Amino acid sequence: MTKNVHQPNAKRTVILSTSVIQGDIRVPNDLFLGGIVAGNVDCGGVLVIKRGAVVEGNVNCKVLDVDGLVKGSVNTGDLTIREEGRVGGRVETCRLRIVGNRIGINELCLVKI
């Protein structure tokens, strides 16, 4: 069991950088993505998309930290976009944090909590 700063004693699913997943992914807990997902991602916790990782579909999660690429739309409560983070579709979030001096978002909708 991996400890997480967001949820003590939470389980985390890890997809390594050498992995390519064909199809949608749904996890009830946190997800650490280092590889490629050719589909949508539905995450019940924190989703971390590392530099070089790609989601070719849409993302739905509670918290998203992206330093890779999401080709589809994003729906999340809390979004952090890092230096190499990019989102190709619409972003809907309650909170946005930008780390670095540039962002790559196609369309942004901030939602009042």
C-alpha positions in Angstrom: 0.0 0.0 0.0 1.4 3.4 -1.0 1.0 6.4 1.2 -0.3 9.5 -0.5 -0.1 13.1 0.7 -3.7 13.7 -0.4 -5.3 10.7 1.3 -3.4 8.8 4.1 -3.2 5.1 3.4 -4.8 5.4 0.0 -4.1 2.9 -2.7 -2.4 4.1 -5.9 -2.5 2.5 -9.4 0.7 3.0 -11.4 1.0 2.8 -15.2 4.7 2.8 -16.1 6.3 4.9 -18.9 6.8 1.7 -21.0 3.1 0.9 -20.9 0.5 1.5 -23.6 -3.2 0.9 -22.6 -5.8 0.5 -25.3 -9.2 1.5 -24.0 -10.8 3.4 -21.2 -9.5 3.2 -17.6 -11.6 3.6 -14.4 -9.9 3.5 -11.0 -11.6 4.3 -7.6 -8.4 5.6 -6.1 -5.3 7.6 -7.2 -3.6 7.0 -10.5 0.0 7.7 -11.5 0.4 7.7 -15.3 3.7 7.5 -16.9 2.7 5.8 -20.1 0.1 6.2 -22.8 -3.7 5.6 -22.5 -5.5 5.4 -25.9 -8.9 6.1 -24.3 -10.6 8.0 -21.5 -9.5 8.1 -17.8 -12.0 8.2 -14.9 -10.2 8.5 -11.6 -11.9 8.6 -8.2 -8.9 10.4 -6.6 -5.7 12.2 -7.6 -4.5 11.7 -11.2 -0.8 12.5 -11.9 0.1 12.6 -15.6 3.9 12.7 -15.8 6.1 14.4 -18.4 6.0 12.3 -21.6 2.7 10.6 -20.6 -0.3 10.9 -22.9 -4.1 10.5 -22.5 -5.7 10.4 -25.9 -9.2 10.7 -24.6 -11.0 12.7 -21.9 -10.1 12.9 -18.2 -12.5 13.0 -15.2 -11.0 13.1 -11.7 -11.1 14.9 -8.4 -7.6 16.3 -8.6 -5.4 16.5 -11.7 -1.6 17.2 -11.8 -0.5 17.3 -15.5 3.0 17.6 -16.9 2.2 15.5 -19.9 -0.5 15.7 -22.6 -4.3 15.2 -22.5 -5.7 15.3 -26.0 -9.3 15.4 -24.9 -11.3 17.4 -22.4 -10.7 17.6 -18.6 -13.3 17.8 -15.8 -11.7 18.1 -12.4 -12.1 20.0 -9.1 -8.5 21.0 -8.7 -6.1 21.3 -11.6 -2.3 21.9 -11.6 -0.6 22.4 -15.0 3.1 22.1 -14.9 5.8 23.4 -17.4 5.2 20.7 -20.0 1.5 20.1 -19.3 -0.9 20.4 -22.2 -4.7 20.0 -22.6 -6.1 19.8 -26.1 -9.8 20.0 -25.3 -12.0 22.0 -22.9 -11.0 22.3 -19.3 -13.7 22.6 -16.5 -12.3 23.1 -13.0 -13.0 24.9 -9.8 -9.4 25.6 -9.0 -6.4 26.2 -11.4 -2.7 26.3 -10.5 0.0 27.0 -13.1 3.5 26.0 -12.4 6.0 27.5 -14.9 5.8 30.4 -17.2 3.4 29.0 -19.9 0.4 26.8 -20.2 -1.3 24.9 -23.0 -5.1 24.9 -22.7 -7.4 25.1 -25.6 -10.6 26.3 -23.7 -11.0 27.0 -20.0 -14.1 27.2 -17.8 -13.7 28.0 -14.2 -16.6 26.8 -12.1 -17.7 28.4 -8.8 -17.8 25.9 -5.9 
